[in-house]
C-alpha cells in the first residue's frame, strides 16, 4: 500500500466486514520443507559464492500470518487494516513468535525499515493488546533471535526503544549474532541509546546487579565489549551505570584483561580506578593470565607501567612456572622487559634466572629471548645479570646454555652478543656433552660455526658418551653440511688476510692465523685438529683440505719445529742399521772369503752395539704404541720395523752365544734382517717433505704391479707348467717352482732363446719342437708384449694421477707422523726426566706460533727462507682473493648508497611534478618552435641511453653480487623502481612530442 494516510471511513468499512475477513486474516503460511543449500544443478564452477543463498530466500517464515508479514516489514497501513479486519495480535508462528516479536524483522533481509513506521506498528500492536515472547527475562527458548529491540537499536530509533521498554521488554535477550541490544549499541557506538537502555528504570530487577552486566554469547559484559571495541564513551557510560569490572567472560577474562590487551591507556585508567577499589587487579583468566600478563603479551608499555604503578603482583606465575620476564622475553618486547627489570631489583634478581617447567621447554628468560632471536632483549637481560651459563631443563633441550640454543638456530647476531659478554662459553657443554660447536654442526648452522671457530672453538673436541658414539665437531660438519669441503675451504680462507695494500707495496702485510688449527684448549697437541680431519675419511674429498695454504704451511712449520727430534730418531736408527750391517759383514764376509778380520770389527763388540741400539728403538716404539694405540698395528712400516728388530735380536745370540757358525739358518736370518732394516730406513727418509713424493710413487707402482700380476697369475702358471712338461723337467724348468721363476724372468725380456733351443735341447724336443715354439711365440705375444706393456701403461697412468694427488697423500702421511712425533715429544716421561730449563727451551722450539705475519714487499722478511716459494705464493693468492672480495663488497655498498640517493632525488622531482598543475598543451602547442622540439628529441634520446646503461649496471651488479655471495635484493628493487620511473618519464616525453608535432 502507498504511504498516504488511510481515512477513518476506510478503516470503519474494513471493521464492518469483520465477520467475513477474520478467518482470512489469521491464515498461516505453510512453506513446507525449506532447504537453503544450493542445488547441485546450479553449480557452475568451484569458485561460485553460495554463502548468501539463505538471505535470498523469501521473507515468509513457517506459521506466519498476514499480520506477521506486515509487522516484519513495518507496514503501518497494512497492520492497521489487518487489526481492523480482526487479525489476532497474539497469534504465534511455529517458533512461538507473535507479530510484535517480529516487528521490523525484514531489516535482516536487507529491507528498508522506516523508523516512524516501526514506531507506529509497535504502538498499534501494543494498543491492540499484542504481547511478546522473545523479549522476556530467563527465556532461553527464544535466545538467538533477532527481536524488535535489536532492530530498534540497529536503525537507531530512540522512540521505538522507549516504547518497547515501556512495554516491559527485557534487554538480556540475544540476537542471532549472540548480542544483547546493549552490545549492539556498543558495536555501533550509540551513546544515547546505550544510556537509555542502561539507565532505564526496569521493573523486577535485582538491585545488586547492574543492567549493563548482561552478557553476550561469549560471556562478555557490556563494559568488556566497550573496552574491546575501544569506545571510551561506552566504557564511561557502563561504569557510570554500575558495571562490574570483575565480571568474567567464558574464558575467564575480565574487562581489566581486555583493557590491558587493547592498550588504550585512557580506557585502562578508567577501569583501574574502579578495579583497584575492588582488589581485582590480579584476577586471572583460564590461562592464568592477569591484566599485567595481557599488557606484556601485547607489548603495551604504558599499560604495563600503569598496572605496575597500581600495585600489580609481578610474582604471579602462569601454568608451567612462567613469570613476567619469561613472557616479555618470549614475545620480544624490550621496552616492556626494561620496565619489568627496573621495577624492583630484589624481585628481578629472584625471577631473572628462573626456569620454566619441562613441558614449557624449561627455559629462563634469557633462553626465551635467544630462542626467538630477540637481540635487544638478550643484551638487556645480560646487562641485568642473567646467568649466561644457565642451562635449560633436561627435557627437551638437554641442559642447553643460551649459546647452544643460538647455535642450533643459526642466530649469529645473538651468538655474537653472548660471546661479547663471555667468550669462554664456547667451552660449555650441554647434557649430551656437546659443545656449542657440536650443536651448530649438527644443525648445519654455517654462520654460527664460523663465529665459534673465530672465538676459539675446538674442531677436534669430542662429544661425551661411549667411545663408539663419540664424535668430533669436524666430523659433524663433514657429515651434516652440504658441500662441507667447500665450506671448510671458505673458513680456512678467512684466516688468511692482508692489510689492504698491494703485494708489491713495502708496507703490505699478510697475516696467517693458525688459531683454528691450534685451539687454546689443546695447546699441547697442535696436530689434534688436522688428525681429527683425517679421521673423517674422504667421502666428500675433504683430504684436499690438506693442500690448503693455511694447513700446508702449518704442517711445514710444524715439521721444521720438530725436525731436530726427527733427526734424533734418524740417528738412533742409523746407529742400529750401521751396527747390524757391520756385524753381519764381520760374521759372514770374512768367513766366506777366509780373509783376516780387522780388530775393530770384533763380532762381540758389534753384537752388543746392536743390542744397545735395539733397546733404544724398542723404548721409542713403546712410547709410540702408547700414543697411537690400535692404529699403530695397521701400518706396513710397523711390521717391517718389527721384523727387522726381531731377526736382529736372534742373529747375535745365535752367532756369539750359541756359536752356530756352521748352520745355514743364521745366514737366512741375517739376509732378511738386513733387507727389512734398510727398507725401514727408506720409510724413515720418506718423511722428509721433498722425498716423500717419490716413495709414494714407488709404493703406488709396486701395488699396481702386484695387482696385475695377481690378476694374470693363472696365465703365468699355465705357461710355466707347459714349459716344464715340454722341456722334460730339465734345466731351467726342472720343477714347478723353477719353471714359475724362469717364466716370470722371461717376461722381463730375458728369454735366453738360444740356450733354450740349442742343439742339445733340439734333439730332446725333436718330436714336439714345433709345438714348443708355438707355445713360446704365444707366450712372447701375451706375456712379454701385452702383459708387460699393460703393466707399464697402468703404472705410468697412475703416476700421472698421483702427480695430482701425491701431495695430498704425502701430507696425510706427514700428518700421521707429526701427530705421533708431537705427542711423543710432549710425553710426561721426557718432561719428568729432563731439567726444567731444557723443557722450556724444547717447548719454545717445538711449538708453532699461532700467528704468522708475512711482508712480501721486504727482501729481508724473516720467513723468506722458512717457507717454500710454492706455499708462499699460495698464501699470497688467497690474501689477494680475500682483498678482492672485501673491495667488491665495499664497492657494492657504495654503489647501493649512490643508487638510493639517485632514487630519492628522482622521487622528490616526481613528487614536485605531480604537485604542479599540468600545462595546457593545446594552448602552448602553437607557440613551440623547432628548437624546443629538437631539445625534447635529444632529451628522449639521452633518457633511452640512460635506461640502457641502468639495465647494464643492474646485470653487472647482479653478477658481482653472486660472485661475492652477497644479497642484493634491495638493490634490484631500487633499480627496478628507477628503470620504471625512467620509462614513465620517457613515455611522457614521447606523448608530449607527438602532441607538439600535431
Buried (B, 14 or more C-beta within 10 A) or exposed (E): EEEEEBEEEBBEEBBEEEEEBEEBBBEBBEEEEEEEEEEEEEEEEEEEEEEEBEEEEEBBBBBBBBBBBBBBBBBBBBBBBBBBBBBBBBBBBEBBBBBBBBBBBBBBBEEEBBBEBBBBBBBBBBEBEBBBBBBBBEBEEBBBBBBBBBBBBBBBBBBBBBBBBEBBBBBBBBBEEBBBBBBBBBBBBBEEBBBBBBBBEBEEEEEEEBBBBBBBBBBBBBBBBBBBBBBBBBBBBBBEBBBBBBBBBEEBBBBBBBBBBBBBBEBBBBBBEBBBEEEBBBBBBEEBBBBBBBBBBBBBBBBBBBBBEBEBEBEBBBEBBBBBBBBBBBBBBBBBBBBBBEBBEEBBEEBBBBBBBBEBBBBBBBBBBBBBBBBBBBBBBBEBEBBBEBBBBEEEBBBBBBBBBBBBBBBBEBBBBBBEEEEEBBBBBBBBBBBBBBBBBBBBBBBBBBBBBBBBBBBBBBBEEEEEEEBBBBBBBBBBBEEBBEBBBEBBBBBBBBEEBEBEBEEBBBBBBBBBBBBEBBEEBBBBBBBBBBBBEEEBEBBBBBBBBBBBBBBBBBBBBBBEBBEEBBEBBBBBBBBBBBBBBBBBEBEEEEEEBEEEBEBEBBBBBBBEBBEBBEEBBEBBEEBBEEBBEEBEBBEBBBBBBBBBBBBBEBBBEEEEEEEEEBBEBBEBBBBBBEBBBEBBEBBBBEEBBEBBBEBBBEEBBEEBBEEBEEBBBEBBBBBBBBBEEEEBBBEEEBBBBBBBEBBEEEBEEEEBBEEEBEEEBEEBBEEBBEBBEEBBEBBBEEBBEEBEEBBEEBBEEBEEBBBBBBBBBBBBBBBBBBBBBBEEEBBEEEEEEEBEEBEEBBBBEBEBBBBBBEEEBEBBEBBBEEBBEBBBEBBBEBBEBBEBBEEBEEBBEEBEEBBEEBEEEEEEEEEEEEEEEEEEEEEBEEEEBEEBEEBBEEBEEBBEEBEEBBEEBBEBBEEBEBEBEEBBEBBEBBBEBBEEBBEEBBEBBEEBEE
